[in-house]
Amino acid sequence: MLSFPSKRESSIDFSGFPVRSEMTGSPLTKVTNKKGMKVMTKERSSVMPCFSGILRSVAAILLIAGWFIIVTADAAVEGKIIAVYCDAAMSTNPPPGWKFQWNAAGSIDNPAGFADLVCIVSSAGKRKFGSVTYGIPDTNGNARTDRPSHGGFGDTFAAKDADGTIRYSIASYTLQEDSSGEIWVNNGNLSCRSFDDTRMSIYLNNELKSSHALKEDAPPLLFQEKMGRLKKGDTIRVVIGPGEKERKGGGRMRYTIEEFPAGEKPAAPVNILRPPINEPSPQYGPDGRYTNYLAKHQAQCDAVLSNNSELVLIGDSITARWPMELLQTKYGKYRPVNLGIGGDWIQNVLWRLLNGVLDKVKIKVIVLLIGTNNISNSFTPEEVAGGIKELLKTIHEKSPGSKILLMGIFPAGDSIRDPKCVKRLEANEKLAKLADNKMVFFLDIGDKLVEPDGTISAKVMPDKLHVAMPGFERWLEAMGPTLDKLLEAQ
């Protein structure tokens, strides 16, 4: 019998069978392993294409690698990925078929007038991402700010000339072979935080397929477009430009080009760039999948179970960088496990909690530090506090006997007077009110991480965000008395 869980329940598949969680409120997927673990969600699932005909028409029960998987109708298939925009835009040597261009001759309707943008590698840093830009170089070798560009984070920019001529940013992909199925532009995301009116259009060769408008700070535009069965040499263009009344336009963009069996429609696009604060979501990659993220999560769940941990740390990259040998020296007898994953937002932690194993072990204390990435991505202190309140509720439901040590969000920037710190401080004021001092305890050690004059030392936070060893030592010393008391009281 199929049951329908609440929207807060979620699903992962530890067997390797490709069920994809999208948290869309679509039909239920229920997974049960040989050990009796049940993880469930209302979702649209993506399964192997060979099963798609059955899954779209009837509920099916499959036994695969020891897992019973019950899937309702309307499940969608995974497409074959042909090309990934963001991966290409971050590369100095994009895969064959990709071109980053602008309409140098003025008309967007005549590809013969397009010119290739130049790959510009920033000399400013050795960062893995963000150092590559496709643009028009100025006299100093940097990308001109009055000409279109594609940046290494998938940031795209376009502008008008003084006479009103729009210079579009164009990402072109040319099919390298005939498609056997139907080609889709899929898992499209466009988020704009700087320009009030941005236009995005999709072309197949010279035919306009669709056009969309996006306002500043609106939720990401989620898009997909059916291209049909294509031939080698057919070209898909995604074009970005400013709206009629704006001089500039652009934003952060993600999309894939995928092939699906004829007649199959992909699931709705996943929100890669900015899922709502209360929506459980894994970290999606630029391709709209979360395979690598799931592998990290599974490894951490395995560690909790195998260590029978009594002390768990949950968070983002700040937590993930904890030198565990330092933690072991004082708390080794509690078998601590680090559940930090770099880049995590509150939404990602919520997904991990719902799909985790906190209910399988008796954890004494959970140290939770999360929210800095939400603040950096324009979520308000009120939203951050609301999201963390939901995390606390979820932890209590999963592990009702665990005490929670909620850490205040750490300072960032050059000093506590840095604008980057203001919203973090405001959020911490609200987080403090979530503590009941019975099961949830709040601890703000920000003053221990800055110098007496309020500045942030490069020794403590070399990049003005992440903590180095001297910072972890301060953290451990400041947290110790509270953590000791909570552990001993259990």
N, C-alpha and C positions, 0 to 999 in steps of 0.2 A: 504494500500500500504506500502511496506517495503522500508525504505530509509537506506542508508549506511552513517553513520557519519564518521567524521575524526578519526584518530587513537588516538587523544587526548581525545575523549569522552569516558565515562566509565559508568559502571552500578552497582547498588546495588538493592536489593529487600527488602523493609521494611515490607513486608507483612508476612514474615515467610516462604514463598515458597522458596525451596532451589535452587535458581539460583546462581551459583558460577562464580565470575568474575576472569578470568585468564589472560586477556590482551594479548591474543595470536594472535590477528588479524584474528580470525576465524569468523564464521557467526554471524550475528547481533542478539542481544537480546534487546528488547525494553520493558520498563516497565512504565506503567502509572497508577497512583492511582486516587482515587475519587476526590482528590483535584486538579488534573490536573498536578501534578509534573511528568515530564518525565525525566528518566535517561536512557541513551543508551550506547551501546558499540558494537564494533566488537569483538566478543569473542566466545569461545566455552562454552556452558552453561551445568551445571549438574542439572538434574531434577530427580524427583522421578522415580524409575525404572518402575512403572506401566504405565508411559506414553512413555517409551523409543521407543517402536515400531513405534508409530505414529510420534514422533519427529524426528526419523532418516529418515523417508521417505518423509514427507511433512511438509510444514509450517503449524503451528497450532495456533489457537487463543483460549486461555484459560481464563476463568473468575474465579479467585480464591480470596476469601476474599476481593473483591472489586477492584482487580488489573486485568487489561488486560495485558496479557503477549504474545507477538508474538515471536515465536522462529522458526528459519529456520531449514533446515535439518542438519543432522550430529551432533546433540546435543548428548553429552555423559551422561551416567548415573553415579550416585554416587555408589561407591562400599560399601559393608559392611566391615567395618574395623575389621580385626581379631587380628592384633598385630601392635604395633608401636615401632620401634627400639629405638628411643631416650628416650621415656618414660621408657622403660625397663632399658636402660643403666644408667638412673639417679636414679634408685630405688635400695634400699638395699634389697628389696624383689620383684624381677621381677615377672610378671604374669606367671602362669604355661605355660610351653612350651619353655621358653627362657633359653639359656645357653650361657655364654661368655667363649670362649675356646682358646687354642693355640695348635699347633701341637708339643707337647712335645717330641714325638717319632721321629720327623723329617719328616715324609711323610704327605703331604696334601691329599693323595689319600686313606688314611686308617683312618677312624674316630675312630677306636679302639685305635689308638695311641694319640688321643686328650686328653688333660687334662683341667679341669675347671680352669678358672682364679678366683682369690680370691677377694671378695668384700672388698675394703679398703676405710674406711671413714676418710677423712682428719681431723686432729685435729687442723688445722690452723684457721678454721673459722666456723661461724654459717650460712654461705651462703646457701640459699635455693637450688641453683644449683651449680654444679661444684665440690662438696665436695666428691662425690662418684666416685671411680675408680675401675674397674675390672682389676687386674694385678697380678704380682708376687711380694710379699712384700720383701723388703730388711731387713737388720738387724735392721733398725730404724722403720720399719713398713710402709714405703713409697713404692710406686710402683717402681720397677726396671726400669731403662731407657734403658736397653738392652734386654728387654723382651716385648712381645705384651701387649697391654692394650686397654681398652675401657673407656673413661672418661665421666664425668657427663654432659658435653655439647654435647655429641655425638662425641667426639674426639676419633679417633682410631689410634693406632700406631703399627708398626711392624718393625722388624729389622733382619739383618743377623748375624749369628755367625761369628767368626773369620775365620772359614773354609769355609764360603760361604753358609752354610745351612740357608735357609729362615725360620724364625719363624713367622708364620702368625697370625694375629688377626682374630678370627672367631666368628661371631654372628650366633648362631643356633636357629631356631625356629621349634618346632615339632608340627604338627597339633594335636589338642586335640579331634577332631571328624572328620568324613567324611564330605567333602564339598558337598553341593548340587549344587553349580555352579562351576565356574572356578576361581582358585586362581592366583593372580598376585602379584608380587613385584611392588609396585607403588610409585609414587612421590619420586623416589630416587634422592638424591642430594649428591655429594661428592665434597668438596672444599679443596684444598691443598695450604697452605701458607708457608710451611716450607721445603718441600721435592720436589726435581726436577722430580722424576719419581715414581709414585705410581700406583700399579695395583689392580684392584678390580674385583673379579670373583663371579659369582652366581652359586651355586650348588643345585640340587634337589637330595637328598640322595647322591649317589656317582657320579651322572652325571653332568658334566660341562655344564651349559646352556649358559653362555656368559662370556666374559672377556673384560675389558676396561682398558685403560691407561689414566693417568691424570698428566699433568705437573704443576709445581709450579706456582701459581698466575694466572693460566688459569681460564676462567669462570667455574663455577661449572659444573661437569659432571652430566647431568640429565639422569636418567635411569629408565626403567621399564622392567619387564620380565614376560611373561606368563608361569605359572607353570602347568596349566591345572586342571582337576578335580583330587583332591587328597584324599587320605585315611588317617584315623587316624594313626598317627605314622610316616607319611612321614615328612621328615626334609628338610627345606630350610636353606642353609648356605650362608652368604655373607662374603667373605674372602678378607682381605686386606693384601698386602705385598709390599715390595719395588721392583722396576724394576731391570733389569739384572745388570745395572752398578751402582746402588745405594746401600748404606748400610742400609738406613732407608726409610720408607714410611708411609703414613698415611694422615689423614685430618679430617675434620668435616663432619659427615655423617647424613643423614636423609633417612628413607624409611618406608613404611607401607607394611603390608601384608593384602590384601583385597580380598573379594570374589565378583565376578560379575556373572550375569546370563550368561548361556552358549551362546557363540556367540557375547557377548558384549565386546567391547574394551574400556578401560578407556581413558579419555582425556590425552593429552600429559602431562608429569610431570610438575608441577609448580616449579618455581625457588624459593625455600624457603630461601636459604642461602645468595644469593647475586644477586638480580635482577639488570639489567643495570640501571645506574643512571637516564636515561631519560624514564624509563618504569614505569608507574603508577602501584603500587602493594600494596595490603593490607599486613598486617603482617600475614603470614601463620604460623600456629602452626606446631609442629613436625609431625602431621598427615596430613599435606597438606590442612587443612581447615582453615577458619578464622572466625568461628562462634563467638568466644569471642571478637575478634577485632571488628567485625561488630556491636555487641551489644554495645560496648563502643562508637563507632562512632555514632550510632543511638541515644544513650542517649545524646550525646553532641549536635547533630543536633536539637533534641527536646528542649534542653535548650536554644539554640540560638533563636529558633522560639518563645518559650513561654515567654522569657524575652525581646524579641524585642531588642536585645543587640546593643549597639552603640560602644562598645569596646570589642575586641576579642583578645585573646592570643593564638597563634598557635605554637606548638613545640613538643618536646619529653618529657622525664621524668623530665628534669630540669624545664620546664614550668609546667608540670603536678603537680609538688610539690608546686606550688605557694600557700602560705597561703592566701586564698581568703578573710579572714577577714581583713588582712592587706591591700589588694587592695581595699576592700570596704570602708575602712575608708576615702580614698581620692577620689576614683572614683566611688563610689556607684551609683551616679546619672546617670552614663552611662550604668548601668546594665551589668557589665563585665561578660564574660563567658570564662572559661578556656578550650581550645581545645588541651591541651597537652596530649599525650599518650606515656607512657613509652616504650622505645625501638624503637621509630620511626626513620626511615631514611628519607632522602629527597623523595625517591620513595613512601614511605607510605603516607607522607603528600600530595604529588601530587595526589595520589589516593583519599584521603579524600576530597581534594578541588574539584576534578572533580565530586565526588559523594556527595557533601555537599549541604548546604543551604545558602551559602553566598549571593546568588542572590535573596533570599527571604526576606531579611531584609536590612535596610539602616544602614550599619555600618560606623561609622565615622573613626575609626582608627583600624588597625590590627597590632599587635605586633608579629613579626615573629622571632623565634630563632630556628635554626635547622642546622644540619651538623656535630655535634660532633661524632655521631655514624658512619657516613660515613668515617670521618677521621680515627676513631679507626679501621675501617675495610678496610683500605688500598686504599680508593679512594683518588685521588690526589687533591690538592687544586684547580687545573683547573677544574676537574670534579665536585667538590663540588660547585664551583662558577657557572658553567654551569647549574647544577641542580637547584640551587636556582634562577637563572635567569628565568628558566622555571616556577618556583613557582610564581614569581612576575608577570609574564605574565598571568598565570592562574588566580591569584587573581584579576588582573585588568579586565580580561574578565568577571569574575563572579560578581565582585563588583566594577565597574569602578569609582564610586564616593569615594571609601575608600582611605584614606592615609595609607601608609604602613611604619611602623617603623621597619626597618631591623636591628636586633641586631647582633653585631659581635659575633663569636663563642667564648665561654668562655674559659679561660685557664684551664689546667688540669695538674695533677701531683704534684710534690713537689714545683715547682717554675716556673717562666716564662722561665727559662733556661732549664727546663726539655725537653727532646726530644719529649714528648707528645705535647708540646706547639708549636714546630717549625712549623709544618704543619698548625696548627690552625691560627697562626699569618700570614703565607703566604696566607691562604684562606681569611683572613680578609682584606688583602691588595687588593685582587681582588673583594671582596664583596663591598668595599667602592666605587668602580668604577661603581657599579650598581645603585647608588643613582642619581636621577635627581633633587633632592631637590624641586620637584613640587608635585609628587605623592609618590615617594620612598625616604625615609630618612634613612641614615645609622648612627648607634650609636654603638661605641665600648667602653664598660665600663670595659674591662679587667683590666685596671690599678686600678680601684676602688675595685676590688675583691681580689687583692693581697696586701701584706704588702709593706712598703716602700723599703725593701731590695729585693723585687721580689718574696718572698716566699709565699706559699699559706697556710693560717692558717687553722688548723683543726676545728676552730670554724666557719669559713666561709664555708669551704668545707670539711666535716669530712672524706669523702672517696676520696678526691682529684678530684672529678668530679661534684657531686651534691651539690647544694647550700642549706645551712641550714638557719635558721631564720636571723642570723646576716648578711648573704649574701643577703637575700631578702631585708632586710632593706637598705643595701648599693645599691642594684639594684634599688629599688624604688626611693631613693634619687637621684641617678645619672640619671635615666631615666625621672624623674619628669618634669624638665623644658621643655624638648623637647616634651614629651607627652602632657603636658598642652597646649603648643602652638598649637599642631596639633588638639587637641580636640576643643579648643576654636575657631580655624579658620574655623571650619566646620559650 
